[in-house]
């Protein structure tokens, strides 16, 4: 990863709109995103945007850990930014005043 992600808190809660920048070490053809979704987000909807590529949207049941798969094409040694856009976010449980959509557990590039 290049730099700090946008829209991600230190404890890995993620805002409705987040962005991650990467430098490909080799050719990349897909990405997986492992997330925990709150029970209120049923179904959980997450869209991936990469530059001028078409957006890809997937869903997962709320209240579970899910691994979402996306096609993603990056040439070796290229730099690119992936945007993750959730359908909605909510205020976290009191006394936490932050708003977030899900917790990210892992991003894999293949």
N, C-alpha and C positions, 0 to 999 in steps of 0.2 A: 504494500500500500504506500502511496505517496502522500505525505502530510497527514493532517487530522481529518477524520470524516466530519461532514456537516450534518447537524440534526441528530447527533447521538450523544446521550449523556454518559458520564463516566461509569455508571452502573449498567450500561448497555440498553437502557430504555431508549426507544427511537421515536422521534417526532413523526408526524404524518408525511413529511417530505425530508428525505435524507440523501446524501451524495457521498460517494466513495471514489477516490482516484487511485489508479493502479498503473504499474509499468509491467507489461507482459514480458516474461522471461522466455517464452516460446509461443507458438500459435495457440490461441484459446478459441474453443468452439462452444463452450457452455459454462454456466454458472449455477451453483446451488446456494440457496440462502436458508439456513436453519434458524427458525424463529420460535418463540413461545408467544402464543396469542391469548389475550384475556378472554374469559368466557363470554363477556358482553359483545365481543367482536365475532359474531356467528352469523354468516360466514365471514372469515377474515379475507380481505381482498387486497392483493399487492400487485402493483404494476412496476415493471422495469423499463427504464428509458436509457438508451445509449446513443448519444449524438443524433444522427439523422435516421437511425434504424427505426423500424416500426415498434411501437410500444407493445409489450407482451404482459398480459394480466393472468394471474392464477388465483385460486381460492383455496382455503383450508378451513376446517372446522375450528371454532373458537375454543379456548381453554385447553389447548394441546400444544405439544411440540410438533412442528411440521417442517419438512424439508421440501422447499419449492424449487423447481428446476426451470431454467430459462435458457434459450439459445442465445449465445453471445459470441460475436466474432471479433477477434483482435489479432493483428499481425505481430510476429515476434518483435520485441523491443519497442513496441508502440506504447504510448501513454493514452489512457482513456478514463473517462468518468462515467460511473454508473449511478443513475438516480433511482431510488426506491420510493414509490409513492403509495401510501396506504389509503384506503377509502375514507378512513376517519381516524380521529384520535379522541381521547377522553382525558379528563383530569384523573390523575392517580389518586389512590386512597389517601384520605386525610391522615396526618397533617401535611402531606406532600402536595404542594400547589402546582407542580409541573403537569403539563399535558403531553401525552405520548400515545402511540398506537400499538406497539409491541416491543418485545425484548429480542434483540438479535443474539444468537448463540455462535454462529459461524457463517463465513462466506467462503465458498470454494470455487476456484477457477480451474477449468480443465481443458 
